[in-house]
Amino acid sequence: MYIRYTNHALERMLEREISEELVEKTMRDPDIMEFSQRDASRFIAIKRHSFPHMKPHVLIVIYEVQNDNLLVITLIDTSKVNTYT
């Protein structure tokens, strides 16, 4: 399965210095997996991450399956851990 990224997702990754590896780890092994309430073909992967010298963060990746491939639509990086986990 191949993972592609929308331009919007790539912009968010650059702005927040988030690697493809971290996005893919969140998708492979989420703490919470949900379906979008507005679009049943979209998945929401949520994972808590800890980094040295930083507060814990939650990465939320919204993606969909298209012809046996995954398309990352957008992502959200937040330090509001208790809101999402």
C-alpha positions in Angstrom: 0.0 0.0 0.0 1.4 3.3 -1.1 0.9 6.5 1.0 0.4 9.8 -0.8 0.0 13.3 0.6 -2.2 16.2 -0.5 -0.4 19.6 -0.9 -2.3 20.8 2.2 -1.0 17.9 4.3 2.6 18.5 3.0 2.3 22.2 3.9 1.1 21.4 7.5 4.0 18.9 7.8 6.5 21.6 6.8 5.0 24.3 9.0 5.1 22.0 12.1 8.3 20.1 11.2 6.5 16.7 11.2 8.2 13.9 9.4 6.5 11.3 7.1 7.8 8.7 9.5 5.8 10.2 12.4 2.7 10.5 10.2 3.0 6.9 9.1 3.6 5.7 12.6 0.5 7.4 13.7 -1.5 5.8 10.9 0.0 2.3 11.6 -0.3 2.3 15.4 -2.9 4.9 16.5 -4.0 5.2 20.1 -7.4 6.0 18.8 -8.9 5.2 15.4 -12.2 6.9 14.3 -14.2 7.3 11.2 -15.2 10.7 9.9 -18.8 11.6 10.8 -19.1 13.6 7.5 -17.3 11.2 5.2 -17.3 7.4 6.0 -14.3 6.9 3.6 -12.1 9.0 5.8 -10.2 7.7 8.8 -8.9 9.7 11.8 -5.8 8.3 13.5 -4.9 9.9 16.8 -1.6 9.2 18.6 0.2 10.8 21.6 3.9 11.5 21.0 6.5 12.6 23.5 9.6 14.5 22.5 12.7 15.4 24.6 12.4 18.9 26.1 8.8 19.4 24.9 5.4 18.8 26.4 3.6 15.7 25.0 1.8 16.3 21.8 -1.1 14.6 20.0 -0.9 14.1 16.2 -4.2 13.7 14.4 -4.0 12.4 10.8 -7.0 12.4 8.5 -6.7 10.1 5.6 -8.7 8.0 3.1 -8.2 4.8 1.2 -8.2 5.2 -2.6 -7.7 2.2 -4.9 -5.5 0.3 -2.4 -3.5 3.4 -1.5 -3.7 5.8 1.4 -4.1 9.6 0.8 -3.3 11.8 3.8 -5.7 14.8 3.6 -4.5 16.8 6.6 -3.0 16.6 10.0 -3.3 18.4 13.3 -0.5 18.7 15.9 -1.6 19.9 19.3 -0.3 20.0 22.9 -3.9 19.7 24.2 -3.4 16.0 25.0 -6.4 15.6 27.4 -8.8 16.9 24.8 -8.0 14.1 22.3 -6.9 11.1 24.4 
